[in-house]
Amino acid sequence: MNGADGAGRRVSAHVVCAAIRDDIVAGYFPPGGRLTEELLARRYGVSRVPVREALRTLESEGFVRTRRHAGASVAEPTEQEAADLLEMRRLLEPLGAARAAQRRTEAHLKVLRGLVRLGQERAEQGHAADLASLNGWFHETLAQASGSPTLAALITQLRHKIAWVYGDDGTARAGAAWGEHAAIVDAVARGDAERARGLAALHAERASAVRTLKHPVNAARRRA
């Protein structure tokens, strides 16, 4: 009984964590905004126990900061922290693509090729609303194809944080972006790790060029 209760609480905390993270990324909870356990429990219809666990996880991920006597609040990234996110993407995603070329399965390739087809179709048709989710799914699958759960988790967490801090003005280059995706998948399918690494690095560089900060940088913490 106690073991089942513990498992249920862990699942609840995971679900609540994802929900809070999604709301932070979407801007429902703005940078610096307070996050009280009572408010969050009421919003998500859960007890305060999974909320407390979720906040600890989100603090470890950098989305939440907790201060003594002030409680939890949404983190406020500095200008340097924001720039570091893009630099880390340029380092980790090429590594993930290279590993995927060495370790991918046929199941991974099938999903990646299907996503490329869908992405290219939606880009040609101008269906911008579908492109963000397809893009996220593509990059998550590519990370999973690396065969390293740790690397995949880091890349996925990093992409969440970039979506939180930066807006993406890449709609105009959606067709080109999906062409780059297709080239990466081709290199992965051929097992060409160095080509996959180089193409992923170029893709990350071009994607970074069209991103702009969503929120003003916290000037007080700029030199932190």
C-alpha positions in Angstrom: 0.0 0.0 0.0 2.7 2.4 1.0 4.8 1.5 -2.0 1.9 2.1 -4.3 1.2 5.4 -2.7 4.8 6.4 -3.1 4.8 5.5 -6.8 1.6 7.4 -7.4 3.1 10.5 -5.7 6.2 10.3 -7.9 4.0 10.1 -11.1 2.0 13.0 -9.9 5.1 15.1 -9.2 6.4 14.3 -12.7 3.1 15.4 -14.3 2.9 18.5 -12.2 6.6 19.4 -12.9 5.9 19.1 -16.7 2.8 21.3 -16.3 4.6 24.0 -14.4 7.5 23.9 -16.8 5.2 24.3 -19.8 3.5 27.3 -18.1 6.8 28.9 -17.4 8.0 28.4 -21.0 4.7 29.7 -22.3 5.0 32.8 -20.1 2.0 32.2 -17.9 4.3 32.5 -15.0 6.7 35.4 -15.9 10.3 35.7 -14.8 10.5 36.8 -11.2 6.8 35.8 -10.5 6.1 34.1 -7.2 5.2 30.4 -7.2 3.3 29.5 -4.0 2.5 25.9 -3.3 -1.1 26.8 -2.6 -1.6 28.6 -5.9 0.0 25.8 -7.9 -1.9 23.0 -6.1 -5.1 24.8 -6.8 -4.2 25.4 -10.5 -3.3 21.8 -11.2 -5.9 20.2 -8.9 -3.3 18.3 -6.8 -2.1 18.3 -3.2 0.9 20.4 -2.1 3.2 17.3 -1.9 3.8 16.8 -5.6 3.9 20.5 -6.1 6.8 20.7 -3.5 8.6 17.9 -5.3 8.1 19.5 -8.7 9.5 22.8 -7.5 12.6 21.1 -6.3 13.1 19.5 -9.7 12.5 22.8 -11.5 15.0 24.5 -9.2 17.6 21.9 -10.1 16.8 22.5 -13.8 17.2 26.3 -13.4 13.6 27.3 -14.1 12.9 28.2 -10.4 14.8 29.9 -7.7 14.1 29.6 -4.0 15.2 32.2 -1.5 14.9 32.0 2.3 11.9 33.9 3.6 10.8 34.7 0.1 9.8 31.2 -1.2 9.9 30.1 -4.8 9.8 32.3 -7.9 10.4 31.9 -11.6 14.1 32.4 -12.3 15.4 35.5 -14.1 18.2 34.5 -16.5 21.0 37.0 -17.0 22.2 38.1 -20.4 25.2 35.8 -20.1 23.1 32.9 -19.0 20.8 33.4 -22.0 23.8 33.5 -24.3 25.3 30.3 -22.7 22.1 28.4 -23.6 22.7 28.9 -27.3 26.4 28.1 -27.0 25.6 24.8 -25.1 23.1 23.9 -27.9 25.8 24.4 -30.5 28.0 22.0 -28.5 25.5 19.3 -27.4 23.3 18.9 -30.5 26.1 18.2 -32.9 27.4 15.6 -30.4 24.0 14.0 -30.2 23.7 13.9 -34.0 27.2 12.2 -34.3 26.2 9.6 -31.7 22.9 9.1 -33.5 24.8 8.2 -36.6 26.6 5.5 -34.7 23.8 4.2 -32.6 20.4 4.9 -34.2 17.9 2.1 -34.8 15.6 1.6 -37.8 12.7 2.7 -35.6 14.5 6.0 -35.0 15.1 6.5 -38.7 11.5 5.7 -39.5 10.2 8.4 -37.1 12.8 10.9 -38.2 12.0 10.4 -41.9 8.3 10.7 -41.2 8.8 13.9 -39.3 10.9 15.4 -42.1 8.2 14.6 -44.6 5.5 16.2 -42.4 7.7 19.2 -41.6 8.4 19.9 -45.2 4.8 19.5 -46.2 3.6 21.9 -43.4 6.4 24.4 -44.3 5.3 24.4 -47.9 1.7 24.9 -46.9 2.5 27.6 -44.5 1.1 25.8 -41.5 3.2 27.6 -38.9 1.1 26.4 -36.0 2.2 22.8 -36.6 5.9 23.5 -37.2 6.9 24.2 -33.6 5.7 20.9 -32.2 7.1 18.9 -35.2 10.4 20.6 -34.8 10.5 19.8 -31.1 9.5 16.2 -31.8 12.2 15.9 -34.4 15.0 17.2 -32.2 13.8 15.0 -29.3 13.8 11.9 -31.4 17.3 12.8 -32.8 18.5 13.2 -29.2 17.0 9.8 -28.2 18.7 8.2 -31.2 22.1 9.1 -29.7 21.6 6.0 -27.4 22.6 8.1 -24.4 19.7 8.9 -22.0 21.8 11.4 -20.1 22.7 13.3 -23.3 19.1 13.1 -24.6 17.8 14.5 -21.3 20.3 17.4 -21.3 19.5 18.3 -24.9 15.7 18.2 -24.2 16.1 20.3 -21.0 18.2 22.8 -22.9 15.6 23.1 -25.7 12.9 23.8 -23.1 15.1 26.6 -21.6 15.8 28.1 -25.0 12.1 28.2 -25.8 11.5 29.9 -22.4 14.1 32.6 -22.9 14.1 33.1 -26.6 11.4 33.8 -29.2 11.9 32.1 -32.6 11.5 34.3 -35.7 12.4 31.4 -37.9 9.1 31.0 -39.7 10.5 32.6 -42.8 13.3 30.0 -43.0 11.1 27.0 -42.1 11.6 25.4 -45.5 15.4 25.7 -45.2 15.3 24.4 -41.7 13.5 21.3 -42.7 15.9 20.8 -45.6 18.7 20.9 -43.0 16.8 18.4 -40.9 16.6 16.1 -44.0 20.3 16.4 -44.6 21.1 15.5 -41.0 18.8 12.4 -41.1 20.5 11.3 -44.4 23.9 11.5 -42.7 22.6 9.7 -39.6 21.1 6.9 -41.9 24.5 6.5 -43.7 26.3 6.3 -40.3 28.5 9.3 -41.2 29.1 10.7 -37.7 31.3 13.6 -38.7 28.9 14.8 -41.5 26.0 14.5 -39.0 28.0 16.5 -36.5 28.9 19.2 -39.0 25.4 19.6 -40.4 23.9 19.7 -36.9 26.4 22.4 -35.9 25.5 24.5 -38.9 21.8 24.0 -38.3 22.2 25.1 -34.6 24.2 28.2 -35.7 21.5 29.3 -38.2 18.7 28.7 -35.7 20.5 30.8 -33.1 20.8 33.7 -35.5 17.0 34.2 -35.7 16.3 34.0 -32.0 15.6 37.1 -29.9 15.2 37.4 -26.1 11.6 37.3 -25.0 12.1 39.2 -21.7 14.2 42.1 -20.7 17.4 41.0 -19.0 17.5 41.5 -15.2 20.0 44.4 -15.1 20.7 43.9 -11.4 22.0 40.4 -12.1 23.7 41.2 -15.4 27.2 40.9 -13.8 26.2 38.0 -11.6 
